[in-house]
């Protein structure tokens, strides 16, 4: 899922080299922390958070195959 999130984020931003995804294992879920360049933050979040919601939906759908609980945090 880390690779999928990285691929999606790099496809959206102007500066793909600044994209990084960190996996953090919390009690019962895996948290993917997405970091992008400050000027690309709007492209990843989108108007009213629509793109961020869709990114989270795709990652959660992929996690269903592995029977894993996953959340995505976008960090500036």
C-alpha positions in Angstrom: 0.0 0.0 0.0 3.0 2.3 0.6 4.0 1.8 -3.1 0.4 2.5 -4.3 0.2 5.7 -2.2 3.6 6.9 -3.5 2.6 6.2 -7.1 -0.7 8.1 -6.7 1.0 11.1 -5.0 3.8 11.3 -7.5 1.3 11.4 -10.3 -0.5 14.4 -8.8 2.3 16.7 -7.8 4.7 19.0 -9.6 7.7 17.9 -7.6 7.6 14.1 -7.4 11.1 13.9 -5.8 9.7 15.6 -2.6 7.1 12.9 -2.1 7.7 10.5 0.8 5.5 7.9 2.5 6.2 6.6 6.0 4.5 3.5 7.5 3.7 3.8 11.2 2.2 0.7 12.9 -0.3 1.7 15.6 -2.2 -0.7 17.9 -4.6 -2.2 15.4 -4.0 -0.2 12.2 -1.3 0.9 9.8 -0.9 4.6 9.3 0.6 5.9 6.1 2.0 9.4 6.5 2.3 11.2 3.2 4.6 14.2 2.9 4.8 16.4 -0.2 6.4 19.8 -1.0 4.4 22.7 0.5 3.6 24.1 -3.0 2.0 20.7 -3.9 -0.2 20.4 -0.8 -3.2 21.8 -2.6 -2.9 19.3 -5.4 -2.9 16.4 -3.0 -5.8 17.7 -0.9 -8.0 19.2 -3.7 -11.0 21.5 -3.4 -12.9 20.8 -0.2 -10.6 17.7 0.4 -12.1 15.7 -2.5 -8.8 14.4 -3.8 -7.6 13.4 -0.3 -10.9 11.6 0.3 -10.5 9.7 -2.9 -6.9 8.8 -2.2 -8.0 7.4 1.2 -10.8 5.5 -0.4 -8.4 3.8 -2.9 -5.9 2.9 -0.2 -8.7 1.5 2.1 -10.0 -0.6 -0.8 -6.6 -2.0 -1.4 -6.3 -2.8 2.3 -9.5 -4.8 2.2 -7.7 -7.5 0.1 -5.1 -7.9 2.8 -7.7 -7.7 5.6 -5.8 -4.7 7.1 -7.0 -1.5 8.6 -5.2 1.5 7.1 -5.4 5.2 7.4 -3.7 8.0 5.4 -2.4 11.1 7.1 -1.3 14.0 4.9 1.4 15.9 6.8 2.8 19.3 5.8 
